[in-house]
Amino acid sequence: MRKVAVILALAATVLSFAPARALSGVVYIYDFHFTPGAVTRGKAVKFTNLEAGGGYYGIPHQPAYPVGCTTSCVWSSPPLRVGSISASVKITLPPGTYTYYCKIHHYMRGRLVVSKV
Ligand SMILES: [Cu+2]
């Protein structure tokens, strides 16, 4: 029983650091998932495709504008594939939480948390 308590305490400690990492503005794409997704307002988000390099010998991805947004909130990265697996996209949305998707795989969803400056 004591081992369980120690493990739970360690897990809680590890999880408590997760929000700090989420504010880095860096999103990795792997196994058809965006991880994590948070940015401070007006900053750039760097997307990196880790699907075996992307492109012909991997899987290309293209993160794009929030689901359900109007023209004022449209943004898109270029397709991330061989030769250009990373791209920085400046996000200038008002504070809030936004769901975006992959233009190539529409079922892929990510979340951006835009904080106040
Ligand atoms: Cu994709």
Residues whose N, C-alpha, C, O or C-beta is under 5 A from the ligand:
A	BS01	CU	P60 H61 Q62 C102 I104 H105 M108
